[in-house]
Amino acid sequence: MKPKPQIPAEIEEYRDERWRREATRQVESALDAERFIEQVGFAACLTDCRRPGPSLYVAVCGRRDAMMPRNVQKDPEASLTWVLKDQIVGRGKVYYAKLARGITMFLAPRMIPYFHAIWGVRRAEEQRRLSRNARAILHVLRKEWEMSTSDLRDESGVTDRNAFARGVDELQAAMIVVPSQVFYQPKFTYIWTLGVGRFPEALGRRVSRETALREIARCFLAGAGMTIPGEMARVTGLPRPDAGRGNRALVAEGYATMSASGVYHLAASRTVPEAGFKTNGGPTTAQ
């Protein structure tokens, strides 16, 4: 068995800077978090160092070896991440939902069309691709536009909690429904709404699958510096063959190089601004 390629020290340092795994660049507020998400393009919410890719929790911790504790309720960093997540959901500036393979992820608005091109379900496809329960929930939301979990469960007729949760997860993965607010009093509940209400232009933009794969690969590689076999697929939820197609498209245009099978590097000619960051720390779109 071939040994798994390792991430070189200089690439880890590159990722420390771009994924805010540094104590001097910790995320401390909802505005910080939104800027971080815009810079990296997409990020997980509560993953730690055991899973690759940018993570809001790791950026809150500001260290490479951040590990989620067993008792998250008493951990200040996990608690702050959860609070920031709720604030980000309420502000509606970035996309948040449980996407492919159940990965809970934030998307910068510029990345929404590409993720939607891969996983989104168009209205004409709903009858064929969505389950009966998911369609029942969606039918109610299209009439009411926003509704709490309990009210939506009652109105849709999907009263079994597990069945309802699966239906909502299905609609999130199809990039149709998103949470719009979180309340804890008088009881914990999400308010659900249609994603197109918050991001009409991004979700209405048509993008080819090949373009989407290339741009998702570009976004990840810009922040990661390099990727090893299976890494991008694990971070994004893409099948490994699709992740490979996206990376090879970057090689074809000179944005990346391939040093071994499944190992891609950001091309040496690519400067920091071209990789998705301005020199003053602000985001720029790498197209």
N, C-alpha and C positions, 0 to 999 in steps of 0.2 A: 504494500500500500504506500502510495506517495505521501510524503509529509505535507501537511496543510501549509500553504504559504503564510508567512508571518507579516504583520504590519511593521515596517521599519520605524525606528525611533523618530526620524525626521517627519514621517507622515503622521505619527501620533501627535507630535508637537503642532503640526499643521492643523490637525483636527481639534486639538485643544483650543486653538485660537478661534476657529470658525464655529465650533459647536459650543463655545463658551464653557469649556472645561477648565477655566482658570478662575482663581479666587478674586482677581481684580476685575472680572467682567461678569460677575454673577447676575442673574435675572432676579430683580427684587420687586417689580411692579407689573401690572397688566400692560402698561405701555412698553416696558422693557421686553416683556414676553412677545408682544406683537411685532416689535422690531426684530427680535431674534428669529421669529417664524418667517418674517418677510426675507430676512437675509439667507436663511438656510433653505427656504422654499417649502419644506415640509418637515414635521417633527412629531415624534411620538409624545405621549403625555407623561406617563408614569413608569417608563422603562428605565433600567439602570445599566451599569457597566456590563452586565451579562448579555445584553442585547446590543448589536451595533446600531449606529445611526444617531442623528441628533435627537435629543430628548429634553423636554422642558424640565423634568425633574433633575437631570444631570446639570443643566444650565443653572438651575436654582442652587444646587449644591456647589457648583463651581469647581469641581474636581473630577479627574478622569476615573477614579476608582469608586465613585458613588454607588452605594449598595442600599437598596430599599430594605428597611428593617421589617421584622415580623410584625411589630405593633406600630402600624403606620399612624394610628390616631394620636400617639404620644410623641411622634417624631416631628420636630418643627419644620424641617425641610419638606417632608412629604405633605404636611398640613398646608404649608404655604403654596406648594404646587397645586394642591386641590382647590384652594381659595382662588388662586390666579386662573385656574381652568374655569371656574364658575364665572369669574369676572369677564374673561375673554368671551365666553359663550354669550353673556348678556350684552356685551359691547357690539358683537356681530361684525367685527372688522376682518376676522380671518375665519376660514371654514373649519368646523370641528364636528367630527362624527366617528362612529365605529365603521371602518371601511373594510377592505378586502381582508379575508382570513381573521376577522374580528379585531384587527389592529385599530386602536383608538388613536386618531391622528389629527394634527392641525395642518391645514394647507394655506399657504399664502394665496391671495386671490389670483396671482399670475399663473399658479400651477393648477387651478381648478379645471380649466378646459382639458388639460392633458390627462388628469386622473379620470375625469368624466368620460373621455373618449375610450378609456380602457374598461371602466367598470360601470359607467352610467347606463341606466335603462331608459330609453326613449318612450314617450307615451304610447306610440304605436306598438311597442313590444311588451307592454305591461301585462296584457291578458295571457301572453304565452310564457313570460319569464317570471312573473310574480305569483306567489301562492295565493290561495283564496283569502287567508287571513290578512296577508299584507295588502291585498286589494281592498278589503273591507275597511281597514284602518285608513288607507289612502283616500278612499271615497269620502269618509267623514272629514278628514283634514282639508280636502279640496272645497268642502262646503263651509267649514268653520274657520279655516286658515291657521288658527292656533288653539291648542287644547292641552290640558294637563293629562298626565298619565291615566289617572283614575277615570276622568270624564271620557277620555278617548276610548278606554277599554269598554266602558258601559255603552257608549254610543255606537261603537263598531260592532258590538255583539261578540267580540273576542274576549270573553270574560276570564278565561283561564290565564293566570299570570304568566306561566311559561310559554304558552302559545302566543300571547300578546308580545312578550319580550322577543321571541323569535321573529314575529312579524315586523316589529319596529327595527330590529337589527337588519332584517332583510332590506327594508326601505332605506336604512342608512347606507348599507353596502352598495345599494343601487344608486346612491347619491340623489335621492328624491326628498328625504326627510332629514331634518337636523334638529337638535335641541336648541331652543332659543333663550331659555332662562332656567334657573334652578332655584327652587324655594325649599327652605327647611322648616318653616312654620306656616300653618299649624302642624304640617307633616312634610316629610321630604317628598318632593315630586319634581319631575322635569316638565317643562312646557315644550311641546313639539310643534314644529311648523314646517312649511315647505321650503326646501333649499332655494328654489328659484325666486322666492320672495326676497331673500337676502342678497343673492348673487345672480340677478337675472342675466346680465351680460355674459358673465363667465360661463354659466351653465347653458346659455343659448348659443355659444360659439361652437362651430363645427370644426373639428380637428381630426385628421386621419390617424389611424392607429399607428402607423409607422412614425409619424411626426411626434405623437404622444410618447411612444417608447423612447425615441431619441431625446426628447426634452426632459423626461423624467430621469433618464440616465445622465444627462448633462447636469441637471440640478444636483443629483447625488454626488457625482464625481467632482463638481466644483467645490463642494464642501468637504469631501472625504480625501481628495488628493489622489487616491488610488482605491481600487476595489479588488477583492480576491474572490475566488469562485463561491457563488451562493450568497455573498454578502448583500448585494443590492436587492436580490430577490427576497431575502429575509426582511430587509428594512421596509421595502415598499409593498410586499404582498404579490409582486409579479411572479409568474412562473419563470423558472430559470431560463428556458429557451427564449422567452420574450426579453428578459433582462439582458441576455447575451446579444440579441438583435439590436437593442438600444445602444449598448456599448460599442458594438461593431460599426454602427452608423456614425458614432463619434470618431472612431478611428478613420473611417473613410473620408471624413471632412477635415481631418488633421487636428481635431480638438483633443484627441486622446491617442495613446500608443498602447500596444499590447505586447507585454514582455514574455508572457507564457499563456497557455490556455486558461481563459477565465480571469486573467490578471491584467487589469487596465490601469494606466496611469494618466493623469492630467498631463498634456503635452508640455514640454519644457518651455515652449514659446508663450504659454498662456500666463499672463500676469494676474495679479490679485484682482484688479477691476474686471478683467474679462471672465474671471472665475465666479463672478456674482457679487463682488464687494468693491465699493469705492475705497480709495485710500483714506478717506476721512471716517470710514466705518459705516457709512450709509449703504443701503442696498442699491444694486443696479441689476437690470435684467440681462442674463446671459442668453442671447438668442443666436 
